[in-house]
Each structure stands twice: as C-alpha cells, then as structure tokens.
Amino acid sequence: MNTAIIGWDIGGAHVKAAAVDANGKLLAARQWACPLWQGVEHLELAIDQVLDTFGRAPHHAVTMTGEMADLFADRTTGVMSILSSLQAQLDGARIRLYAGEREFVEPETAQENAAQIASANWHATARLVAAKLASALVVDIGSTTTDLVPVAAHRVVNIAANDSDRLADDELVYTGVVRTPLFALAKRAPFAGQWVATMAEYFATTADVHRLTGDLPAHADLQPSADHQDKSELASARRLARMVGRDADDAPSHRWRALAGWFAEQQRRHIENAALRVLSRDDMPDDAPLVGAGVGRFLARQLAQRLGRPYLEFNELIAAPSYASDHAPAVSVALLDQS
C-alpha cells in the first residue's frame, strides 16, 4: 500500500485509521478494538495493528478522544500519554495533532495546546464538510456518542468547544449504537401491558437493541457484550429481557424485537430533540441537509426523514467508498493535513 499519510482517530474504545496516498486518494480505513481504560498496552497493540495493515508512512495526522479514559488522571496527561505511545512506535515519522480552530499543531506544543487537542475529532469532520457544503448539520453517530455539528456559510459554527459545554448545548449527545447501557435511555419500558422499571444494571446495551431491529452493521460491534457472551439474536434477547426482570423464554421473540424497537425509538427521540435545538438557530437554513457519519448513521438517515431534510453521507462528499463514513474523523484529518 503506497501510504503517504495515516490519519488517526484514537478513542477510548476503538482506534480508527485511514490511509491516504500522495495524491490525496483514500486507500483504506478501518477500526480496531482498543479498551484504553484497561491500560496503555491496548493502544500500543492497536498502533502495531494499524502499521501492520497500512504499512509505514512518513506523515501522521492525529485526532483523539481517548485522553478522557479513566486510565489518565486528567486530559492533559491523556493527550501526552497517547502522543508518547505514537512517538515511540512511529520511528521518527512526522506527527501533527489536530487542535480544532487552531488546526494542526506540532508535538512540541502539545502540552500547551492539550485542551484544544482533547476530543476535537468532531471538528475535523465538520471542517471537511464545510469545505464541501455551504450549510449542513453533521450528524456523526458512533458506538458511544453522537456529534451534532452545525455548518453555515462554509464555516463550522459550533457554539461550544469542550465536552462539558457541548453537552450543555446539545452539540454532543452521549449516546451511541453499541456501548450505551439501556438504563441511560429510559427509566421504564412498556412490556406485557405494563410500564416496567428498567434495571439500573449493565445488563444490555444499544448493540443488543440495534441487533434485534436488524440495523446494526456487523463490523460496528468490536467490544464484548455486556455479559461477555455471544452476539446472536437469542443472546441479545436474553440480555434485553434482564432489563425488565425477565428471561428470554418468558415471551416469544417478536416481543423482544418490539421492546428493542421501543428502546431504539427512545434513542432516536433523544438525538432528534438535540438536533432540533441546533437546527433552530438563526444561522441554520431551513434546507440545510444532514450529513451522516459513523457506524450509527442509519439513525442519521432516519432523523433526516423525520425532519424532512435532505440527507447525504460523508463519503459522498469526498467521492469515497461507504467505509469512509464509518471513520470520518480519521479520514478527515488525513485529507486536511496534506501540507
């Protein structure tokens, strides 16, 4: 593979990487499981896997969210630790770190720019979209979180920059299609003609829900299930049943699929309410399309239909295969940092 630059999106649960050639053509993009909260050795293994797959490259563009893993005492420590791991394994190759509005910074200035480097991957995707579209709402739904980033007049017009403020302004919604525990979506659920309180236990996740509805792409779920058992429909129904104090054989399979559909609807409404708030801003045109990204972009497509908005996928904007949308921040930093 003739890789000139590798774009990295280093998260707390996955590492995503994109290989781009010297002409700016996307060659490949993939993700690897990386439970960073369990130790930095998981990141080191993921880096090796990326290099084994894409080969060595002279240039690396990096964005991250993994600095917030509870492995690290604070985010600055996380940024510097992740950078240290990259430097140790990339054999002196050039590394540049994406820092939001400051664009790319050199490793030597990482500590002073750590607050801007931390969790800036959403900005990279939106910045690339802004170069292609005058206005849009970027809806990147991943395994863990949803980013809602407004673009107007070919600019990223986010109100907030850090995670805390983005949560307050609904530009970050902490829900995703794989890792979100179901008790985060609802305190009660309808089952067998009753409202049943949901168990406040890590019994099931949104991966089980979207697996039962038939929407979850197989490649999206790289982490163990909540009970570390298999990921069949039956096993997903078993985990879902525990959320309402039942066993899977207490009801026929269509009842569990119906319950999964109800949980999926709660998640859609959560995202939709946040999107409506962002779209209600004066600088967002009524015809601004939604641009879907992430492994959960099937929800972005459904959201566009509900809102009566045009819908595009991220990969369409860069004339790339659909897998580019799964790894939009990694692809974006690689394409943005072509200098």
C-alpha positions in Angstrom: 0.0 0.0 0.0 1.5 3.3 -1.1 0.6 5.2 2.0 1.8 8.8 2.3 -0.2 9.8 5.3 -2.2 7.9 8.0 -5.0 9.7 9.8 -5.7 8.5 13.3 -8.8 8.9 15.5 -7.7 7.4 18.8 -10.7 6.8 21.1 -11.1 5.2 24.5 -12.7 2.0 23.0 -11.5 2.0 19.4 -8.7 3.2 17.2 -9.7 4.2 13.7 -7.2 4.9 11.0 -7.2 5.9 7.3 -4.5 5.5 4.7 -4.2 8.2 2.0 -1.7 8.4 -0.9 0.3 11.3 -2.1 -2.4 12.5 -4.4 -5.0 12.7 -1.6 -6.8 9.4 -2.6 -8.2 7.4 0.3 -6.7 3.9 0.1 -8.3 2.3 3.1 -9.9 2.9 6.5 -10.5 0.6 9.4 -11.1 0.4 13.1 -9.6 -1.8 15.8 -10.9 -2.5 19.3 -8.8 -0.7 21.9 -10.1 -0.8 25.5 -7.8 2.0 26.6 -9.3 2.3 30.0 -7.7 -1.1 30.7 -4.2 0.0 30.0 -2.0 1.8 27.5 -0.7 -1.5 26.2 -4.0 -1.9 24.3 -3.2 1.3 22.4 0.3 0.1 21.7 -1.2 -3.2 20.2 -3.7 -1.2 18.1 -0.9 1.0 16.8 1.0 -2.1 15.7 -2.1 -3.5 14.0 -2.6 -0.2 12.1 1.0 -0.3 10.9 0.8 -4.0 10.0 -2.2 -3.3 7.9 -1.3 0.0 6.2 2.5 -0.1 6.3 4.8 2.6 7.5 4.1 6.2 6.4 6.2 9.3 6.6 3.4 11.5 7.9 0.7 11.0 10.6 -2.3 13.3 11.4 -3.8 12.6 14.7 -7.1 13.4 16.5 -8.3 11.8 19.7 -10.9 11.3 22.3 -9.1 8.6 24.3 -7.5 11.2 26.6 -10.7 11.1 28.6 -10.3 7.5 29.5 -10.2 7.0 33.3 -6.8 5.4 32.9 -5.5 9.0 33.0 -5.6 11.4 35.9 -6.7 14.3 33.6 -7.0 15.1 29.9 -3.6 16.8 29.5 -2.0 13.6 30.9 -4.0 11.6 28.5 -3.1 13.7 25.5 0.6 13.5 26.4 0.5 9.7 27.0 -1.2 9.0 23.7 1.3 11.2 21.9 4.1 9.4 23.7 2.9 6.0 22.6 2.7 7.2 19.0 6.1 8.7 19.0 7.6 5.5 20.4 6.2 3.4 17.7 6.2 5.6 14.6 10.0 5.6 14.2 10.6 9.3 13.9 7.8 9.9 11.3 6.2 13.3 11.3 3.3 13.7 13.6 0.8 16.5 13.7 -2.1 16.9 16.1 -5.5 18.3 15.3 -6.4 21.1 17.7 -9.8 22.4 16.4 -9.8 26.1 15.5 -6.0 26.1 15.8 -5.9 23.4 13.1 -2.7 21.3 13.3 0.0 21.7 15.9 3.4 20.1 16.3 4.1 17.6 19.1 6.4 20.1 20.8 3.4 22.3 21.6 1.1 19.5 22.5 1.1 20.3 26.3 0.2 23.9 25.9 -2.5 23.0 23.3 -3.8 19.9 25.1 -7.2 21.5 25.9 -7.8 22.1 22.1 -6.4 18.7 21.1 -8.6 16.8 23.5 -11.8 15.5 21.9 -11.5 17.6 18.7 -12.3 14.8 16.3 -15.8 16.1 15.5 -14.4 19.5 14.4 -12.1 17.8 11.9 -15.1 16.1 10.2 -17.2 19.3 10.2 -14.3 21.3 8.8 -14.0 19.0 5.8 -17.8 19.1 5.3 -17.7 22.9 5.5 -15.2 22.9 2.6 -17.7 21.0 0.5 -21.1 22.4 1.6 -22.3 25.9 2.4 -24.6 24.6 5.2 -25.3 21.3 6.9 -25.8 19.6 10.2 -23.1 17.0 10.6 -24.6 14.0 12.5 -21.8 11.6 13.5 -23.3 8.7 15.4 -20.7 6.2 16.7 -20.5 3.4 19.1 -20.6 5.6 22.1 -21.5 9.2 21.3 -23.4 11.4 18.8 -21.9 14.7 17.5 -24.3 17.3 16.1 -22.1 20.0 14.4 -23.6 22.9 12.5 -22.0 24.3 9.3 -23.1 27.7 7.9 -21.6 29.9 5.2 -18.8 27.2 4.7 -17.8 27.6 8.3 -18.0 25.3 11.4 -20.3 27.4 13.6 -20.4 25.4 16.8 -21.2 27.3 20.0 -19.2 25.1 22.3 -15.7 23.6 22.1 -15.1 21.4 25.1 -17.1 18.3 26.1 -18.8 19.9 29.1 -20.1 22.9 27.1 -21.0 20.8 24.1 -23.2 18.5 26.3 -24.9 21.6 27.7 -25.6 23.0 24.2 -26.7 19.6 22.7 -23.9 19.5 20.2 -22.7 16.4 22.0 -25.2 13.7 22.9 -23.7 10.9 25.0 -25.5 8.0 23.2 -24.2 5.6 20.6 -25.4 2.5 18.8 -23.1 -0.1 20.5 -21.9 0.8 24.0 -24.7 2.8 25.6 -26.3 0.9 28.6 -30.0 0.8 28.2 -30.8 2.3 31.6 -29.4 5.5 30.2 -32.2 5.6 27.6 -35.3 5.1 29.9 -36.2 4.5 33.5 -39.2 2.4 32.5 -40.3 0.5 29.5 -43.6 -1.0 28.2 -43.8 -4.8 28.4 -46.7 -7.2 28.7 -49.3 -4.4 29.1 -47.4 -2.7 31.9 -44.8 0.0 32.4 -41.9 -1.8 34.0 -39.0 -0.1 35.7 -35.7 -0.8 33.9 -32.9 -2.4 35.9 -30.1 0.1 36.7 -27.5 -2.6 35.8 -25.2 -3.1 32.9 -27.3 -6.0 31.6 -27.7 -4.9 27.9 -26.5 -2.2 25.5 -27.7 -0.5 22.4 -25.8 -3.1 20.4 -28.4 -5.6 21.5 -31.2 -3.2 20.6 -30.0 -2.5 17.1 -29.0 -6.1 16.5 -32.6 -7.1 17.2 -34.0 -4.4 15.0 -31.7 -5.5 12.2 -30.0 -2.2 11.8 -26.5 -2.7 13.4 -23.7 -3.4 10.9 -21.8 -6.5 11.9 -18.4 -4.7 11.7 -19.6 -1.9 14.1 -19.5 -4.0 17.3 -16.0 -4.9 18.3 -16.3 -4.8 22.1 -17.5 -7.7 24.3 -21.2 -7.9 25.0 -22.4 -6.8 28.5 -22.3 -10.4 29.8 -19.3 -11.4 27.6 -21.5 -14.0 25.8 -22.2 -14.4 22.1 -23.9 -11.8 19.9 -26.6 -13.9 18.4 -30.2 -12.6 18.4 -31.1 -15.0 21.1 -28.3 -13.8 23.3 -29.3 -10.2 22.7 -32.9 -11.0 23.6 -31.6 -12.7 26.8 -29.7 -9.6 27.8 -32.6 -7.3 26.9 -35.0 -9.4 28.9 -32.9 -8.9 32.0 -33.5 -5.1 31.7 -37.2 -5.7 32.6 -36.6 -8.5 35.1 -37.4 -11.4 32.7 -35.9 -14.3 31.0 -35.9 -14.6 27.2 -38.2 -17.6 27.2 -40.8 -15.7 29.1 -42.1 -14.3 25.8 -41.9 -15.0 22.1 -39.1 -13.5 20.1 -41.3 -10.9 18.4 -42.0 -9.4 21.9 -38.3 -8.8 22.4 -37.9 -7.3 19.0 -40.8 -5.0 19.8 -39.1 -4.0 23.0 -35.9 -3.4 21.2 -37.8 -1.2 18.7 -39.1 0.9 21.6 -35.7 1.4 23.1 -34.4 2.4 19.6 -37.2 5.0 19.4 -36.2 6.5 22.7 -32.7 6.9 21.4 -33.9 8.5 18.2 -36.0 10.9 20.1 -33.1 11.9 22.3 -31.0 12.6 19.3 -33.9 14.3 17.4 -34.6 16.7 20.3 -30.9 17.8 20.4 -30.8 18.2 16.6 -34.0 20.3 16.6 -32.4 22.6 19.1 -29.2 23.0 17.0 -31.3 23.5 13.8 -33.4 26.1 15.4 -30.5 28.6 15.5 -30.9 31.7 13.3 -27.7 30.8 11.3 -29.1 27.4 10.2 -31.0 27.5 6.8 -34.3 25.6 6.7 -33.0 23.5 3.8 -29.6 22.6 5.3 -29.0 18.9 4.7 -28.0 16.3 7.3 -24.6 14.7 6.7 -24.4 11.3 8.2 -21.3 9.7 9.5 -20.3 7.0 12.0 -21.3 3.3 12.3 -24.7 4.5 13.6 -25.5 6.8 10.7 -28.6 4.7 9.9 -30.1 6.7 12.7 -29.0 9.9 11.0 -30.8 8.8 7.8 -33.9 8.1 9.8 -33.6 11.5 11.5 -33.4 13.3 8.2 -36.6 11.6 7.0 -38.4 12.6 10.2 -37.2 16.2 9.9 -38.0 16.4 6.2 -34.4 17.4 5.4 -32.1 16.3 2.6 -29.6 13.6 3.6 -26.1 12.9 2.4 -23.4 10.6 3.6 -20.0 11.8 4.5 -18.3 9.6 1.9 -20.4 11.1 -0.9 -18.8 14.5 -0.3 -15.3 13.1 -0.9 -16.2 10.6 -3.6 -15.0 7.7 -1.4 -16.4 4.2 -0.6 -19.0 4.0 2.1 -16.5 2.8 4.7 -15.1 6.3 4.8 -18.2 7.4 6.6 -17.5 4.8 9.4 -14.2 6.5 10.1 -14.9 10.1 9.2 -12.6 11.9 11.7 -9.6 9.7 10.8 -10.3 10.3 7.1 -10.8 14.0 7.6 -7.5 14.6 9.4 -5.6 12.7 6.8 -7.2 14.7 4.0 -7.0 18.1 5.8 -3.3 17.7 6.7 -1.9 17.3 3.2 0.7 20.1 3.6 
